[in-house]
C-alpha cells in the first residue's frame, strides 16, 4: 500500500537500535513509528532552544518595552 509519508534510511548504533526496539515494544508500536515520534520530540526541543536563544538575546538592560495598549492598537 502506498504512503504519503517520506521514507528515510537511518543507520543506528547497536545500543540506540536496542533502546528503540525496547521502547517500541513497551508502547506497543512499530519501531519506525516510535522513531518518528522521538524525532518529532527532538525537533521540538531543538526549536525551543533556538527560540530561547532569541529571547535571551532580546532580554537585556537596553531592551525597549512596548505598552500593552500600544501593542494591541
C-alpha positions as a printed Julia matrix, in Angstrom:
73×3 Matrix{Float64}:
  0.0    0.0    0.0
  1.34   3.43  -0.94
  2.03   6.05   1.69
  2.14   9.82   1.56
  4.89   9.94   4.16
  8.55  10.36   3.22
 10.83   7.45   3.98
 14.36   7.94   5.32
 17.12   5.41   5.74
 18.87   5.86   9.07
 21.82   3.87  10.39
 21.65   3.42  14.16
 24.34   2.29  16.57
 23.51  -1.04  18.2
 22.72   0.49  21.59
 20.33   3.05  20.08
 18.63   0.37  17.98
 18.23  -1.81  21.06
 16.72   1.07  23.04
 14.38   1.9   20.17
 13.22  -1.72  19.94
 12.61  -1.81  23.7
 10.66   1.46  23.73
  8.57   0.43  20.73
  7.75  -2.93  22.31
  6.9   -1.25  25.62
  4.49   1.14  23.89
  3.06  -1.47  21.53
  4.02   0.35  18.34
  6.33  -0.47  15.45
  9.93   0.75  15.83
  9.52   3.1   12.84
  6.51   4.75  14.49
  8.4    5.18  17.75
 11.42   6.57  15.89
  9.24   9.11  14.06
  7.64  10.19  17.34
 11.02  10.58  19.06
 12.38  12.58  16.11
  9.38  14.93  16.34
 10.1   15.49  20.03
 13.79  16.1   19.31
 12.91  18.72  16.69
 10.58  20.48  19.14
 13.31  20.52  21.79
 15.79  21.92  19.27
 13.29  24.61  18.19
 12.73  25.54  21.84
 16.47  26.07  22.23
 16.51  28.39  19.21
 13.55  30.45  20.5
 15.14  30.6   23.96
 18.36  31.95  22.43
 16.43  34.61  20.5
 14.51  35.63  23.63
 17.68  35.7   25.74
 19.42  37.93  23.19
 16.5   40.37  23.28
 16.2   40.39  27.06
 18.88  42.82  28.22
 19.15  46.09  30.12
 18.76  48.15  26.94
 15.56  46.46  25.83
 12.78  48.86  24.87
  9.35  47.71  26.04
  6.06  48.49  24.34
  2.99  49.13  26.46
  0.11  46.68  26.29
 -2.16  49.34  24.79
  0.35  50.22  22.05
  0.96  46.58  21.23
 -2.72  45.94  20.5
 -3.51  49.09  18.51
